[in-house]
Amino acid sequence: MSEYAATPNPPYYAAIFSAVRTDVVEGYDACTQRMLELAASQPGFLGVEATGDQQFSIGVSYWSSPEAVLAWKQQVEHLEVQRMGKVKWYKSYRVRICKVERDYGFDKGA
């Protein structure tokens, strides 16, 4: 991904997913793409930013409320992918849920 998520003025919420990957790559990219599409269709979804390589990845999804974050965590297809990730793709991961209270930046090209 090369663009910032178009988030509204705060407050809103961020789910930060950081993962150390296994050597298994089969199915990972397709599954990641499906989860991005599925997340985008969920109520309260605001956007996503992600980066990484074969060893470490991080993704930040933005949500309108804590309830929207929880609904995404409990979405049926997402639950199955979480299970598969533990079995196949991740050595370890961390999830952090945050309330965004300030949002500012810099753009040299602006």
LUMTOR-414642 format. One record per residue (C-alpha): x, y, z; chain; residue in three letters. Coordinates in steps of 0.2 Angstrom, whole numbers. Layout:
<atoms>
{xx:X; yy:Y; zz:Z; finu:A; lummar:ALA} .
...
</atoms>
This chain:
<atoms>
{xx:0; yy:0; zz:0; finu:A; lummar:MET} .
{xx:6; yy:17; zz:-4; finu:A; lummar:SER} .
{xx:-7; yy:29; zz:2; finu:A; lummar:GLU} .
{xx:-14; yy:35; zz:19; finu:A; lummar:TYR} .
{xx:-31; yy:30; zz:24; finu:A; lummar:ALA} .
{xx:-44; yy:44; zz:22; finu:A; lummar:ALA} .
{xx:-49; yy:45; zz:40; finu:A; lummar:THR} .
{xx:-61; yy:58; zz:47; finu:A; lummar:PRO} .
{xx:-57; yy:70; zz:61; finu:A; lummar:ASN} .
{xx:-54; yy:61; zz:77; finu:A; lummar:PRO} .
{xx:-59; yy:53; zz:88; finu:A; lummar:PRO} .
{xx:-59; yy:36; zz:79; finu:A; lummar:TYR} .
{xx:-51; yy:19; zz:83; finu:A; lummar:TYR} .
{xx:-36; yy:10; zz:76; finu:A; lummar:ALA} .
{xx:-33; yy:-9; zz:77; finu:A; lummar:ALA} .
{xx:-14; yy:-12; zz:75; finu:A; lummar:ILE} .
{xx:-9; yy:-29; zz:69; finu:A; lummar:PHE} .
{xx:10; yy:-33; zz:70; finu:A; lummar:SER} .
{xx:16; yy:-51; zz:65; finu:A; lummar:ALA} .
{xx:31; yy:-61; zz:64; finu:A; lummar:VAL} .
{xx:29; yy:-73; zz:49; finu:A; lummar:ARG} .
{xx:33; yy:-91; zz:46; finu:A; lummar:THR} .
{xx:41; yy:-97; zz:30; finu:A; lummar:ASP} .
{xx:24; yy:-102; zz:23; finu:A; lummar:VAL} .
{xx:18; yy:-91; zz:9; finu:A; lummar:VAL} .
{xx:5; yy:-102; zz:1; finu:A; lummar:GLU} .
{xx:-12; yy:-93; zz:1; finu:A; lummar:GLY} .
{xx:-6; yy:-79; zz:11; finu:A; lummar:TYR} .
{xx:-7; yy:-65; zz:-2; finu:A; lummar:ASP} .
{xx:-24; yy:-71; zz:-8; finu:A; lummar:ALA} .
{xx:-31; yy:-72; zz:10; finu:A; lummar:CYS} .
{xx:-24; yy:-55; zz:14; finu:A; lummar:THR} .
{xx:-33; yy:-47; zz:-1; finu:A; lummar:GLN} .
{xx:-49; yy:-56; zz:4; finu:A; lummar:ARG} .
{xx:-48; yy:-49; zz:22; finu:A; lummar:MET} .
{xx:-45; yy:-31; zz:15; finu:A; lummar:LEU} .
{xx:-60; yy:-33; zz:4; finu:A; lummar:GLU} .
{xx:-71; yy:-40; zz:18; finu:A; lummar:LEU} .
{xx:-65; yy:-27; zz:31; finu:A; lummar:ALA} .
{xx:-70; yy:-13; zz:19; finu:A; lummar:ALA} .
{xx:-88; yy:-20; zz:18; finu:A; lummar:SER} .
{xx:-90; yy:-19; zz:37; finu:A; lummar:GLN} .
{xx:-100; yy:-6; zz:46; finu:A; lummar:PRO} .
{xx:-89; yy:7; zz:54; finu:A; lummar:GLY} .
{xx:-73; yy:3; zz:43; finu:A; lummar:PHE} .
{xx:-64; yy:19; zz:39; finu:A; lummar:LEU} .
{xx:-48; yy:13; zz:30; finu:A; lummar:GLY} .
{xx:-32; yy:3; zz:31; finu:A; lummar:VAL} .
{xx:-13; yy:5; zz:30; finu:A; lummar:GLU} .
{xx:-1; yy:-9; zz:29; finu:A; lummar:ALA} .
{xx:17; yy:-14; zz:25; finu:A; lummar:THR} .
{xx:29; yy:-28; zz:28; finu:A; lummar:GLY} .
{xx:39; yy:-41; zz:20; finu:A; lummar:ASP} .
{xx:41; yy:-60; zz:22; finu:A; lummar:GLN} .
{xx:48; yy:-59; zz:40; finu:A; lummar:GLN} .
{xx:37; yy:-45; zz:48; finu:A; lummar:PHE} .
{xx:21; yy:-36; zz:44; finu:A; lummar:SER} .
{xx:11; yy:-23; zz:51; finu:A; lummar:ILE} .
{xx:-7; yy:-17; zz:47; finu:A; lummar:GLY} .
{xx:-17; yy:-3; zz:54; finu:A; lummar:VAL} .
{xx:-36; yy:-3; zz:51; finu:A; lummar:SER} .
{xx:-46; yy:12; zz:56; finu:A; lummar:TYR} .
{xx:-64; yy:11; zz:63; finu:A; lummar:TRP} .
{xx:-78; yy:22; zz:69; finu:A; lummar:SER} .
{xx:-81; yy:15; zz:86; finu:A; lummar:SER} .
{xx:-75; yy:1; zz:98; finu:A; lummar:PRO} .
{xx:-90; yy:-9; zz:93; finu:A; lummar:GLU} .
{xx:-85; yy:-9; zz:75; finu:A; lummar:ALA} .
{xx:-68; yy:-15; zz:80; finu:A; lummar:VAL} .
{xx:-76; yy:-29; zz:90; finu:A; lummar:LEU} .
{xx:-88; yy:-34; zz:76; finu:A; lummar:ALA} .
{xx:-73; yy:-35; zz:64; finu:A; lummar:TRP} .
{xx:-64; yy:-46; zz:76; finu:A; lummar:LYS} .
{xx:-79; yy:-58; zz:78; finu:A; lummar:GLN} .
{xx:-84; yy:-58; zz:59; finu:A; lummar:GLN} .
{xx:-86; yy:-77; zz:55; finu:A; lummar:VAL} .
{xx:-74; yy:-77; zz:39; finu:A; lummar:GLU} .
{xx:-61; yy:-67; zz:49; finu:A; lummar:HIS} .
{xx:-62; yy:-79; zz:63; finu:A; lummar:LEU} .
{xx:-57; yy:-93; zz:52; finu:A; lummar:GLU} .
{xx:-43; yy:-83; zz:45; finu:A; lummar:VAL} .
{xx:-37; yy:-79; zz:62; finu:A; lummar:GLN} .
{xx:-36; yy:-98; zz:66; finu:A; lummar:ARG} .
{xx:-27; yy:-102; zz:49; finu:A; lummar:MET} .
{xx:-14; yy:-88; zz:53; finu:A; lummar:GLY} .
{xx:-10; yy:-96; zz:70; finu:A; lummar:LYS} .
{xx:-8; yy:-113; zz:61; finu:A; lummar:VAL} .
{xx:1; yy:-108; zz:45; finu:A; lummar:LYS} .
{xx:7; yy:-90; zz:43; finu:A; lummar:TRP} .
{xx:12; yy:-82; zz:60; finu:A; lummar:TYR} .
{xx:26; yy:-87; zz:72; finu:A; lummar:LYS} .
{xx:18; yy:-73; zz:84; finu:A; lummar:SER} .
{xx:8; yy:-58; zz:83; finu:A; lummar:TYR} .
{xx:1; yy:-43; zz:93; finu:A; lummar:ARG} .
{xx:-15; yy:-34; zz:92; finu:A; lummar:VAL} .
{xx:-17; yy:-16; zz:99; finu:A; lummar:ARG} .
{xx:-33; yy:-7; zz:99; finu:A; lummar:ILE} .
{xx:-31; yy:12; zz:101; finu:A; lummar:CYS} .
{xx:-42; yy:28; zz:102; finu:A; lummar:LYS} .
{xx:-35; yy:41; zz:90; finu:A; lummar:VAL} .
{xx:-37; yy:58; zz:98; finu:A; lummar:GLU} .
{xx:-26; yy:68; zz:87; finu:A; lummar:ARG} .
{xx:-21; yy:66; zz:68; finu:A; lummar:ASP} .
{xx:-9; yy:78; zz:60; finu:A; lummar:TYR} .
{xx:5; yy:76; zz:47; finu:A; lummar:GLY} .
{xx:16; yy:84; zz:34; finu:A; lummar:PHE} .
{xx:16; yy:83; zz:15; finu:A; lummar:ASP} .
{xx:31; yy:90; zz:6; finu:A; lummar:LYS} .
{xx:22; yy:89; zz:-11; finu:A; lummar:GLY} .
{xx:7; yy:100; zz:-5; finu:A; lummar:ALA} .
</atoms>
